[in-house]
């Protein structure tokens, strides 16, 4: 606007200078040529001063029109922006749906202040900033509303203290890499297993991470996975409540001298159940969940001898454990080192292929009856994988590896197929290990083949298995709750 004003002043000054010059020229001409004829010629043809006057007048007319239009445009724009600002400020006290409706009504309603404006003003579009703000608000509100709820009951710590006799040693079921597990007997007769996770002092972000783990684990539903049914947090407590499965693990069934040996067909069924649980974690969960702690002690056997996998989805909590728990976990890890995949040792992070390696070790444990790592054996036989890898493809050596309690039951063909599955799972390079879905299919086919062979073989092998299937498990220790 200042530039336009300076232009107008310059034009006026130019007009005055030209007018003065023209008057001087006319007076000098009259003095020199005072004839009547020359006066008539001036009336008929305008002089140079007149032309300049007309040009300057036209220029001033155009400039005046432009200034007028610019002033009106500026005023109309300012009024529209003021109305938008008022509408946006009112959004802060309204729900999103209501504010959107008010904005639409404001934009569609003809504005009386701009009804006299030129067509250029009436067709002006609103700036995109308000719309962007509303969309961002919608996203934030949508994420809060659609956040998956925790599918587990919130318990008071006082109720858990009462149910566990204040976490009495008599109620202790076991200790793991994250803390101790207690039996909880509630007044209504319900029995649950309470995992008391001992953590360091958690920040707000770490507390949120813990709640996200609870949210994820509470939605795991599979017949071969122990379900999370409750939790309790607050005042430094981090407690998880699981359905209670009798305290008999696969480790007890394989290595406890007071337990009857597992039959070959039962070992196959246990392997299939565990593989299905892992396949569920790897493929049905988004994002994929890595167990990262697969071992025989984390597999419970229910009353029907179905395997139930524990500690699913809890591996991410290990960095939050207290120092005392970490020391205990390191001691446990030494005994469990035989399950760990080579790349897991180097990188310190789990992956689905590491679970497959651990499952291959578990298959070896089911076949041989040996622990994955046994320091009491000769040095060359302490690691089950290192000892067995070279024997899997040699028929005579393979037969020598088999648990003597099932040697007379398993067929040569089934043994060879089983050894092939193990060999694929324990490949040193994770890229050469199969997907868990492929392992499930291979084990199911092997079970079907074993059933057909059993039907053809007659009653001899059937009677050899039958005594083992009765009263098959006798736990070494049974904790009595007073």
DRENMARPA-779719 format. One line per 4 residues: number of its first residue (from 1); their letters; for each residue x, z, y of C-alpha. Coordinates in nm, 2 decimals. Last residue first. Layout:
N
NUM = a = X/Z/Y ~ ...
//
This chain:
482
482 = xxxx = -0.24/5.49/-7.59 ~ -0.12/5.13/-7.63 ~ 0.07/5.05/-7.94 ~ 0.34/4.79/-7.91
478 = xxxx = 0.37/4.60/-8.24 ~ 0.73/4.51/-8.33 ~ 0.85/4.28/-8.61 ~ 0.54/4.07/-8.61
474 = xxxx = 0.40/3.97/-8.95 ~ 0.31/3.61/-8.95 ~ 0.21/3.39/-9.24 ~ -0.06/3.62/-9.39
470 = xxxx = -0.16/3.33/-9.62 ~ 0.00/2.99/-9.54 ~ 0.32/3.07/-9.73 ~ 0.14/3.12/-10.06
466 = xxxx = -0.02/2.78/-10.02 ~ 0.29/2.57/-9.96 ~ 0.42/2.55/-10.32 ~ 0.06/2.51/-10.45
462 = xxxx = 0.02/2.19/-10.24 ~ 0.36/2.07/-10.35 ~ 0.25/2.07/-10.71 ~ -0.11/1.97/-10.65
458 = xxxx = -0.08/1.60/-10.63 ~ 0.20/1.39/-10.46 ~ -0.04/1.13/-10.33 ~ -0.23/1.36/-10.10
454 = xxxx = 0.09/1.51/-9.97 ~ 0.23/1.17/-9.90 ~ -0.08/1.08/-9.70 ~ -0.05/1.41/-9.50
450 = xxxx = 0.32/1.35/-9.43 ~ 0.24/1.00/-9.30 ~ -0.03/1.15/-9.07 ~ 0.21/1.41/-8.94
446 = xxxx = 0.48/1.15/-8.88 ~ 0.23/0.93/-8.68 ~ 0.14/1.23/-8.47 ~ 0.51/1.30/-8.41
442 = xxxx = 0.58/0.95/-8.30 ~ 0.28/0.94/-8.07 ~ 0.38/1.27/-7.90 ~ 0.74/1.15/-7.86
438 = xxxx = 0.62/0.83/-7.69 ~ 0.41/1.03/-7.45 ~ 0.72/1.25/-7.38 ~ 0.91/0.95/-7.25
434 = xxxx = 1.21/0.85/-7.45 ~ 1.57/0.95/-7.39 ~ 1.82/0.67/-7.32 ~ 1.82/0.72/-6.94
430 = xxxx = 1.90/1.10/-6.99 ~ 2.25/1.02/-7.12 ~ 2.36/1.28/-7.38 ~ 2.08/1.17/-7.61
426 = xxxx = 1.90/1.47/-7.75 ~ 1.55/1.33/-7.76 ~ 1.64/1.00/-7.94 ~ 1.83/1.18/-8.21
422 = xxxx = 1.54/1.43/-8.26 ~ 1.29/1.15/-8.31 ~ 1.53/0.97/-8.56 ~ 1.57/1.30/-8.75
418 = xxxx = 1.19/1.33/-8.79 ~ 1.18/0.98/-8.94 ~ 1.45/1.05/-9.18 ~ 1.29/1.38/-9.29
414 = xxxx = 0.95/1.21/-9.34 ~ 1.11/0.95/-9.57 ~ 1.31/1.21/-9.77 ~ 1.00/1.42/-9.82
410 = xxxx = 0.95/1.77/-9.69 ~ 0.83/2.03/-9.94 ~ 1.13/2.13/-10.15 ~ 1.35/2.18/-9.84
406 = xxxx = 1.09/2.39/-9.66 ~ 1.22/2.74/-9.72 ~ 1.58/2.61/-9.74 ~ 1.58/2.51/-9.37
402 = xxxx = 1.71/2.15/-9.36 ~ 2.07/2.09/-9.25 ~ 2.20/2.02/-9.60 ~ 1.95/1.74/-9.64
398 = xxxx = 2.08/1.58/-9.32 ~ 2.44/1.59/-9.45 ~ 2.34/1.40/-9.76 ~ 2.13/1.14/-9.57
394 = xxxx = 2.38/1.08/-9.29 ~ 2.21/0.98/-8.96 ~ 2.13/1.33/-8.83 ~ 2.46/1.48/-8.94
390 = xxxx = 2.68/1.38/-8.63 ~ 2.43/1.54/-8.39 ~ 2.38/1.86/-8.60 ~ 2.69/2.07/-8.50
386 = xxxx = 2.69/1.97/-8.13 ~ 2.32/2.02/-8.10 ~ 2.32/2.36/-8.28 ~ 2.60/2.50/-8.07
382 = xxxx = 2.77/2.78/-8.26 ~ 2.87/2.56/-8.56 ~ 3.22/2.45/-8.46 ~ 3.31/2.80/-8.34
378 = xxxx = 3.21/2.97/-8.66 ~ 2.87/3.15/-8.65 ~ 2.81/3.48/-8.47 ~ 2.79/3.32/-8.13
374 = xxxx = 2.46/3.15/-8.22 ~ 2.33/2.89/-7.98 ~ 2.03/2.67/-8.05 ~ 1.91/2.93/-8.32
370 = xxxx = 1.89/2.80/-8.67 ~ 1.58/2.75/-8.88 ~ 1.70/2.40/-8.96 ~ 1.40/2.18/-8.89
366 = xxxx = 1.22/2.39/-8.64 ~ 1.54/2.46/-8.45 ~ 1.62/2.09/-8.45 ~ 1.28/2.01/-8.30
362 = xxxx = 1.34/2.28/-8.04 ~ 1.67/2.10/-7.95 ~ 1.47/1.78/-7.91 ~ 1.23/1.97/-7.68
358 = xxxx = 1.52/2.08/-7.47 ~ 1.63/1.72/-7.43 ~ 1.28/1.62/-7.34 ~ 1.26/1.89/-7.08
354 = xxxx = 1.58/1.75/-6.92 ~ 1.41/1.41/-6.92 ~ 1.13/1.56/-6.71 ~ 1.38/1.68/-6.44
350 = xxxx = 1.54/2.02/-6.37 ~ 1.80/2.10/-6.11 ~ 2.15/2.26/-6.14 ~ 2.34/1.94/-6.11
346 = xxxx = 2.60/1.98/-6.38 ~ 2.42/2.21/-6.62 ~ 2.10/2.01/-6.59 ~ 2.28/1.69/-6.66
342 = xxxx = 2.40/1.82/-7.00 ~ 2.05/1.93/-7.10 ~ 2.00/2.31/-7.16 ~ 1.85/2.43/-7.49
338 = xxxx = 2.17/2.56/-7.63 ~ 2.23/2.77/-7.32 ~ 1.95/3.00/-7.41 ~ 2.17/3.30/-7.52
334 = xxxx = 2.38/3.26/-7.21 ~ 2.07/3.21/-7.00 ~ 1.93/3.55/-7.10 ~ 2.23/3.72/-6.95
330 = xxxx = 2.20/3.51/-6.63 ~ 1.83/3.60/-6.61 ~ 1.92/3.98/-6.62 ~ 2.16/3.93/-6.33
326 = xxxx = 1.90/3.72/-6.15 ~ 1.64/3.99/-6.20 ~ 1.87/4.25/-6.05 ~ 1.94/4.02/-5.76
322 = xxxx = 1.58/3.97/-5.68 ~ 1.40/3.64/-5.76 ~ 1.33/3.39/-5.48 ~ 1.57/3.12/-5.62
318 = xxxx = 1.39/3.14/-5.96 ~ 1.05/3.06/-5.80 ~ 1.07/2.68/-5.85 ~ 1.08/2.73/-6.23
314 = xxxx = 0.73/2.88/-6.23 ~ 0.53/2.56/-6.31 ~ 0.46/2.65/-6.67 ~ 0.58/3.00/-6.76
310 = xxxx = 0.43/3.00/-7.11 ~ 0.34/2.73/-7.37 ~ 0.08/2.82/-7.62 ~ 0.13/2.70/-7.98
306 = xxxx = -0.16/2.72/-8.22 ~ -0.11/2.96/-8.50 ~ -0.49/3.03/-8.53 ~ -0.45/3.38/-8.40
302 = xxxx = -0.23/3.25/-8.11 ~ 0.14/3.15/-8.13 ~ 0.33/3.20/-7.81 ~ 0.60/2.96/-7.70
298 = xxxx = 0.83/3.09/-7.42 ~ 1.06/3.26/-7.68 ~ 1.11/2.92/-7.86 ~ 1.26/2.76/-7.55
294 = xxxx = 1.15/2.54/-7.26 ~ 1.27/2.67/-6.93 ~ 1.27/2.37/-6.69 ~ 0.89/2.32/-6.72
290 = xxxx = 0.90/2.01/-6.50 ~ 0.58/1.94/-6.32 ~ 0.49/1.58/-6.20 ~ 0.34/1.55/-5.86
286 = xxxx = 0.06/1.50/-5.95 ~ 0.00/1.65/-6.29 ~ -0.13/1.44/-6.58 ~ 0.20/1.27/-6.66
282 = xxxx = 0.48/1.53/-6.69 ~ 0.28/1.85/-6.72 ~ 0.04/1.70/-6.97 ~ 0.33/1.54/-7.17
278 = xxxx = 0.48/1.89/-7.19 ~ 0.16/2.04/-7.33 ~ 0.13/1.75/-7.57 ~ 0.49/1.80/-7.69
274 = xxxx = 0.42/2.17/-7.75 ~ 0.11/2.10/-7.96 ~ 0.29/1.83/-8.16 ~ 0.58/2.05/-8.24
270 = xxxx = 0.35/2.33/-8.35 ~ 0.16/2.09/-8.58 ~ 0.49/1.97/-8.73 ~ 0.60/2.32/-8.80
266 = xxxx = 0.26/2.39/-8.96 ~ 0.31/2.08/-9.19 ~ 0.66/2.20/-9.29 ~ 0.54/2.56/-9.37
262 = xxxx = 0.64/2.85/-9.15 ~ 0.84/3.13/-9.33 ~ 0.67/3.47/-9.35 ~ 0.76/3.70/-9.07
258 = xxxx = 0.96/4.03/-9.13 ~ 1.29/3.84/-9.13 ~ 1.23/3.73/-8.77 ~ 1.40/3.40/-8.70
254 = xxxx = 1.14/3.13/-8.71 ~ 0.82/3.31/-8.65 ~ 0.97/3.55/-8.40 ~ 1.12/3.26/-8.20
250 = xxxx = 0.78/3.09/-8.21 ~ 0.65/3.39/-8.03 ~ 0.42/3.67/-8.15 ~ 0.28/3.91/-7.89
246 = xxxx = -0.08/3.83/-7.91 ~ -0.20/3.60/-7.64 ~ -0.35/3.76/-7.33 ~ -0.48/3.53/-7.06
242 = xxxx = -0.25/3.54/-6.76 ~ -0.22/3.76/-6.45 ~ 0.05/3.69/-6.19 ~ 0.19/3.97/-5.97
238 = xxxx = 0.39/3.94/-5.65 ~ 0.41/4.27/-5.47 ~ 0.60/4.32/-5.15 ~ 0.31/4.48/-4.96
234 = xxxx = 0.08/4.19/-5.06 ~ 0.01/3.97/-5.36 ~ -0.21/3.99/-5.67 ~ -0.29/3.71/-5.91
230 = xxxx = -0.55/3.60/-6.16 ~ -0.65/3.37/-6.44 ~ -0.33/3.17/-6.51 ~ -0.38/2.98/-6.84
226 = xxxx = -0.13/2.98/-7.13 ~ -0.07/2.61/-7.21 ~ -0.15/2.44/-7.55 ~ -0.53/2.40/-7.49
222 = xxxx = -0.46/2.26/-7.14 ~ -0.58/2.36/-6.80 ~ -0.33/2.39/-6.52 ~ -0.53/2.45/-6.20
218 = xxxx = -0.41/2.81/-6.14 ~ -0.05/2.68/-6.17 ~ -0.08/2.47/-5.85 ~ -0.24/2.73/-5.63
214 = xxxx = -0.01/3.00/-5.76 ~ 0.29/2.78/-5.68 ~ 0.15/2.71/-5.33 ~ 0.11/3.08/-5.28
210 = xxxx = 0.48/3.14/-5.35 ~ 0.57/2.86/-5.11 ~ 0.36/3.03/-4.84 ~ 0.54/3.35/-4.90
206 = xxxx = 0.87/3.16/-4.88 ~ 0.77/3.02/-4.54 ~ 0.66/3.36/-4.41 ~ 1.00/3.51/-4.52
202 = xxxx = 1.03/3.68/-4.86 ~ 1.21/4.01/-4.91 ~ 1.38/3.95/-5.25 ~ 1.16/3.90/-5.55
198 = xxxx = 1.05/4.09/-5.86 ~ 0.78/3.90/-6.05 ~ 0.56/4.14/-6.24 ~ 0.39/3.92/-6.50
194 = xxxx = 0.06/4.08/-6.61 ~ -0.09/3.99/-6.95 ~ -0.46/4.03/-6.97 ~ -0.71/4.23/-7.18
190 = xxxx = -1.08/4.26/-7.09 ~ -1.26/4.57/-7.22 ~ -1.47/4.63/-6.90 ~ -1.23/4.92/-6.80
186 = xxxx = -0.93/4.68/-6.79 ~ -0.64/4.68/-7.04 ~ -0.33/4.53/-6.89 ~ -0.03/4.44/-7.11
182 = xxxx = 0.29/4.41/-6.92 ~ 0.54/4.13/-6.86 ~ 0.87/4.19/-6.68 ~ 1.05/3.97/-6.43
178 = xxxx = 1.15/3.61/-6.34 ~ 1.40/3.52/-6.62 ~ 1.20/3.71/-6.88 ~ 1.12/4.06/-7.01
174 = xxxx = 0.87/4.15/-7.28 ~ 0.54/4.30/-7.37 ~ 0.58/4.63/-7.18 ~ 0.27/4.85/-7.20
170 = xxxx = 0.45/5.15/-7.35 ~ 0.71/5.10/-7.07 ~ 0.44/5.20/-6.82 ~ 0.34/4.96/-6.55
166 = xxxx = 0.13/5.23/-6.37 ~ -0.08/5.28/-6.69 ~ -0.11/4.90/-6.71 ~ -0.48/4.88/-6.62
162 = xxxx = -0.46/5.16/-6.36 ~ -0.16/4.99/-6.19 ~ -0.35/4.66/-6.20 ~ -0.65/4.81/-6.03
158 = xxxx = -0.43/4.96/-5.76 ~ -0.27/4.63/-5.70 ~ -0.60/4.47/-5.61 ~ -0.68/4.15/-5.80
154 = xxxx = -0.75/3.80/-5.66 ~ -0.91/3.58/-5.92 ~ -0.78/3.23/-6.00 ~ -0.86/2.87/-5.91
150 = xxxx = -0.68/2.88/-5.58 ~ -0.85/2.63/-5.35 ~ -0.73/2.28/-5.30 ~ -0.70/2.21/-4.93
146 = xxxx = -0.98/1.98/-4.83 ~ -1.10/2.18/-4.52 ~ -0.75/2.24/-4.39 ~ -0.63/1.89/-4.44
142 = xxxx = -0.95/1.75/-4.28 ~ -0.92/1.97/-3.97 ~ -0.56/1.85/-3.91 ~ -0.66/1.49/-3.97
138 = xxxx = -0.96/1.51/-3.74 ~ -0.75/1.66/-3.47 ~ -0.50/1.38/-3.49 ~ -0.79/1.13/-3.48
134 = xxxx = -0.93/1.30/-3.17 ~ -0.60/1.29/-2.99 ~ -0.55/0.92/-3.07 ~ -0.90/0.84/-2.93
130 = xxxx = -0.82/1.03/-2.61 ~ -0.49/0.83/-2.56 ~ -0.64/0.48/-2.62 ~ -0.71/0.41/-2.25
126 = xxxx = -1.07/0.31/-2.17 ~ -1.14/-0.06/-2.12 ~ -1.22/-0.22/-1.78 ~ -1.51/-0.46/-1.78
122 = xxxx = -1.69/-0.29/-1.49 ~ -1.38/-0.30/-1.27 ~ -1.32/-0.67/-1.29 ~ -1.69/-0.74/-1.24
118 = xxxx = -1.67/-0.60/-0.89 ~ -1.78/-0.24/-0.83 ~ -2.13/-0.16/-0.70 ~ -2.23/0.02/-1.02
114 = xxxx = -1.90/0.21/-1.03 ~ -2.02/0.55/-0.91 ~ -2.34/0.51/-1.10 ~ -2.15/0.49/-1.43
110 = xxxx = -2.34/0.31/-1.71 ~ -2.35/0.52/-2.02 ~ -2.15/0.38/-2.32 ~ -1.83/0.57/-2.24
106 = xxxx = -1.99/0.91/-2.18 ~ -2.22/0.88/-2.48 ~ -1.93/0.79/-2.70 ~ -1.73/1.08/-2.56
102 = xxxx = -2.01/1.32/-2.61 ~ -2.05/1.21/-2.97 ~ -1.69/1.26/-3.04 ~ -1.69/1.61/-2.88
98 = xxxx = -1.98/1.71/-3.10 ~ -1.81/1.60/-3.42 ~ -1.48/1.76/-3.32 ~ -1.64/2.09/-3.24
94 = xxxx = -1.67/2.18/-2.87 ~ -1.48/2.42/-2.64 ~ -1.16/2.20/-2.61 ~ -1.36/1.89/-2.58
90 = xxxx = -1.48/1.99/-2.23 ~ -1.13/1.91/-2.09 ~ -1.15/1.56/-2.24 ~ -1.48/1.49/-2.06
86 = xxxx = -1.35/1.61/-1.73 ~ -1.03/1.41/-1.76 ~ -1.24/1.10/-1.84 ~ -1.45/1.15/-1.53
82 = xxxx = -1.14/1.19/-1.32 ~ -1.00/0.87/-1.47 ~ -1.31/0.68/-1.38 ~ -1.31/0.81/-1.02
78 = xxxx = -0.94/0.72/-0.98 ~ -1.00/0.37/-1.11 ~ -1.29/0.31/-0.87 ~ -1.09/0.43/-0.57
74 = xxxx = -0.79/0.22/-0.66 ~ -1.00/-0.09/-0.72 ~ -1.18/-0.05/-0.39 ~ -0.85/-0.01/-0.20
70 = xxxx = -0.70/-0.31/-0.38 ~ -1.00/-0.53/-0.30 ~ -1.00/-0.44/0.07 ~ -0.62/-0.50/0.09
66 = xxxx = -0.66/-0.84/-0.07 ~ -0.94/-0.93/0.17 ~ -0.73/-0.82/0.47 ~ -0.43/-1.02/0.35
62 = xxxx = -0.64/-1.33/0.30 ~ -0.80/-1.30/0.66 ~ -0.45/-1.23/0.81 ~ -0.31/-1.54/0.65
58 = xxxx = -0.61/-1.74/0.79 ~ -0.56/-1.60/1.13 ~ -0.18/-1.67/1.12 ~ -0.25/-2.03/1.03
54 = xxxx = -0.52/-2.07/1.30 ~ -0.29/-1.92/1.56 ~ 0.00/-2.13/1.46 ~ -0.21/-2.44/1.49
50 = xxxx = -0.33/-2.33/1.83 ~ 0.03/-2.27/1.95 ~ 0.14/-2.62/1.84 ~ -0.12/-2.78/2.06
46 = xxxx = -0.47/-2.87/1.99 ~ -0.57/-3.23/2.06 ~ -0.88/-3.34/2.27 ~ -0.86/-3.07/2.53
42 = xxxx = -0.48/-3.12/2.58 ~ -0.54/-3.50/2.63 ~ -0.79/-3.43/2.91 ~ -0.54/-3.22/3.09
38 = xxxx = -0.28/-3.49/3.06 ~ -0.52/-3.74/3.22 ~ -0.60/-3.51/3.52 ~ -0.24/-3.50/3.64
34 = xxxx = -0.05/-3.17/3.70 ~ 0.26/-3.28/3.50 ~ 0.56/-3.06/3.58 ~ 0.37/-2.74/3.69
30 = xxxx = 0.11/-2.79/3.43 ~ 0.38/-2.83/3.16 ~ 0.55/-2.51/3.26 ~ 0.23/-2.31/3.25
26 = xxxx = 0.14/-2.45/2.90 ~ 0.49/-2.37/2.76 ~ 0.47/-2.01/2.89 ~ 0.13/-1.96/2.74
22 = xxxx = 0.24/-2.10/2.40 ~ 0.54/-1.86/2.39 ~ 0.32/-1.56/2.46 ~ 0.08/-1.66/2.18
18 = xxxx = 0.36/-1.71/1.94 ~ 0.51/-1.37/2.01 ~ 0.16/-1.20/1.98 ~ 0.09/-1.37/1.64
14 = xxxx = 0.43/-1.27/1.50 ~ 0.37/-0.91/1.60 ~ 0.03/-0.92/1.42 ~ 0.18/-1.08/1.11
10 = xxxx = 0.46/-0.81/1.10 ~ 0.20/-0.53/1.13 ~ 0.00/-0.68/0.84 ~ 0.31/-0.71/0.62
6 = xxxx = 0.41/-0.35/0.69 ~ 0.06/-0.24/0.58 ~ 0.09/-0.44/0.26 ~ 0.43/-0.28/0.18
2 = xx = 0.29/0.07/0.24 ~ 0.00/0.00/0.00
//
